[in-house]
Amino acid sequence: MSNVYKMTELVGTSTKGFAEAVQEAVERASKTVRHMGWFEVVDQRGLVKDGKVAEFQATIKVGFKLEE
């Protein structure tokens, strides 16, 4: 029997850094998405406020196995 996987795109945010933004996206998705197996960072950007970095944003693709 073969497995089938699905990918979905998420954007995580953090005031601390890109790694934390990725972690936020994965942790939040894990509350409703089962069987996550991997992620891929596809974009990084941030928010500038008053001449300073105010927020880090990471767009990721998450892959998960579909249930039978």
C-alpha positions in Angstrom: 0.0 0.0 0.0 1.3 3.5 -0.9 1.1 6.5 1.3 -0.4 9.9 0.2 0.8 13.2 1.6 -0.6 16.7 1.6 1.2 20.0 2.0 -0.1 23.2 3.5 1.4 26.6 3.8 1.6 28.5 7.1 3.0 31.8 8.3 4.4 32.0 11.8 5.4 35.2 13.6 7.6 36.0 16.5 9.2 39.1 18.0 12.4 37.0 18.8 13.5 35.6 15.5 12.9 33.4 12.4 13.4 30.1 14.2 10.9 31.0 16.8 8.4 32.0 14.1 8.8 28.6 12.5 8.3 26.9 15.9 5.1 28.9 16.5 3.7 27.9 13.1 4.5 24.2 13.7 3.2 24.1 17.3 0.0 25.9 16.4 -0.7 23.6 13.4 0.0 20.5 15.5 -3.1 21.2 17.5 -5.3 20.4 14.5 -3.1 18.7 11.9 -2.1 15.1 12.6 0.8 13.1 11.1 3.1 16.1 10.3 6.4 14.8 9.1 8.4 17.7 7.8 8.5 21.4 7.0 10.3 23.6 4.5 11.0 27.3 4.9 9.9 29.1 1.7 10.1 32.7 2.7 11.3 35.0 5.5 10.4 38.6 6.0 9.7 41.0 8.9 7.9 44.1 10.1 9.7 47.3 10.7 8.2 49.8 13.2 9.8 53.0 14.2 13.1 52.1 12.4 13.4 48.8 14.3 12.5 45.2 13.6 9.2 44.6 15.3 8.3 41.1 14.1 9.8 38.2 12.2 7.6 36.2 9.8 8.4 32.8 8.4 6.3 31.1 5.6 6.7 27.4 5.7 5.2 24.4 3.9 4.3 21.5 6.2 3.8 18.0 4.9 1.6 15.4 6.6 0.4 11.9 5.8 -3.3 11.5 4.9 -5.2 9.0 7.1 -6.6 5.9 5.5 
